[in-house]
Amino acid sequence: FNETFYAIGTTSGTISPDLNNGSIISMQLNGNITLNNLASVVTGSSATLIIQQDATGGHTLSTTWKFASGQKTLSVSPYAIDIISVFYDGSNYYAVLSKGYA
């Protein structure tokens, strides 16, 4: 089994990652983001989002996805790296945020 890696690049604003481009998605934030529903998603889909702050840091995440323990606050240090794993059950997005990769 091999997943496809997709780099969005530097971004901010509202994002709807498209699983047709890959299920491992990286991005560097230059502003706050809102994660919408995944594009090209079907029941049983999953994805991994690698999110890195830019040199300024402090950028925030907004989303309606359901996070384990309600934890969806990103690390805010400059160049901090967090990873979100998400699963779609046909109705809800269930996510886990792992913080502070160095």
Helices and strands as residue ranges (DSSP letters): E 5-15, E 24-35, E 46-53, E 61-63, E 66-67, G 68-70, E 81-88, E 93-101
